[in-house]
Amino acid sequence: MKAAFETMEHSDHREQYLVERLRISDAFIPELSLVAEINGQIAGYVPAKQYGIAFPFEVPEESCMIRILNPGAFKDVKGMVEYPQAFFE
């Protein structure tokens, strides 16, 4: 995790600590911690805002991607993401 952000311009280089806090928090749902890959490349994700999902702060679109597993699941669904407290520590 640390290596993934080493060269990122918009990083505090502490993302690995956030991931650790989230994984031990009550908010962590292991079944939702999935990434689809095709030939080693992340596949199938689209910007969350295309489905009416908003964030409580400015965030680059490419940082907030989702994978629709059930077509039509987001029909008529819109909302604001709520982060667990561990995200802000």
C-alpha positions in Angstrom: 0.0 0.0 0.0 2.8 2.4 0.9 4.5 1.9 -2.4 1.3 2.6 -4.4 1.3 6.2 -3.2 5.1 7.0 -3.0 5.1 9.0 -6.2 1.6 10.5 -6.0 1.6 14.3 -6.1 -1.7 14.6 -4.1 -0.8 12.3 -1.2 0.2 12.8 2.4 2.0 9.4 2.0 0.0 8.0 5.0 -2.7 6.2 3.1 -1.5 2.8 4.4 -2.4 3.9 8.0 -5.9 4.9 6.9 -6.4 1.4 5.3 -5.2 -0.2 8.5 -7.6 1.8 10.6 -10.5 1.1 8.3 -9.8 -2.6 8.2 -10.0 -2.9 12.0 -13.0 -0.6 12.4 -16.6 -1.8 12.9 -17.4 -0.2 9.5 -15.2 -2.7 7.5 -17.1 -5.2 5.4 -14.6 -7.7 3.9 -17.2 -8.9 1.4 -17.1 -5.4 -0.2 -13.3 -5.2 -0.5 -13.1 -6.6 -4.0 -11.4 -5.6 -7.2 -12.2 -7.0 -10.6 -9.2 -7.7 -12.9 -8.7 -8.7 -16.5 -5.1 -9.6 -17.4 -3.8 -7.9 -14.2 -5.6 -4.6 -15.0 -8.5 -3.2 -12.9 -11.6 -3.5 -15.0 -15.2 -2.4 -15.1 -15.3 0.6 -12.8 -17.1 3.9 -13.6 -17.1 7.3 -11.9 -19.5 7.1 -8.9 -21.0 10.5 -9.8 -22.5 8.9 -13.0 -24.9 7.1 -10.6 -25.8 10.1 -8.4 -23.3 9.3 -5.7 -21.8 12.4 -4.1 -19.0 13.0 -1.7 -18.8 15.3 1.3 -15.6 16.9 0.0 -13.8 17.6 -3.3 -12.3 14.5 -4.7 -10.9 13.6 -8.1 -13.4 11.6 -10.2 -10.8 8.9 -10.8 -10.5 8.4 -7.1 -14.2 7.5 -6.7 -15.0 4.6 -9.0 -17.7 2.0 -8.5 -18.4 -1.4 -10.1 -22.1 -2.1 -10.8 -22.7 -5.8 -10.1 -26.4 -5.8 -10.5 -27.7 -3.8 -13.6 -30.5 -1.5 -12.5 -29.5 -1.6 -8.8 -28.8 2.2 -8.7 -32.0 3.1 -10.6 -33.7 6.0 -8.7 -31.0 5.8 -6.0 -28.9 8.9 -5.2 -27.0 9.9 -2.1 -24.0 11.2 -0.2 -21.2 8.9 0.9 -20.8 8.7 4.7 -17.4 7.9 6.0 -16.7 6.1 9.2 -14.9 7.9 12.0 -11.7 5.9 11.3 -11.4 7.8 8.1 -10.9 11.1 9.9 -8.4 10.0 12.6 
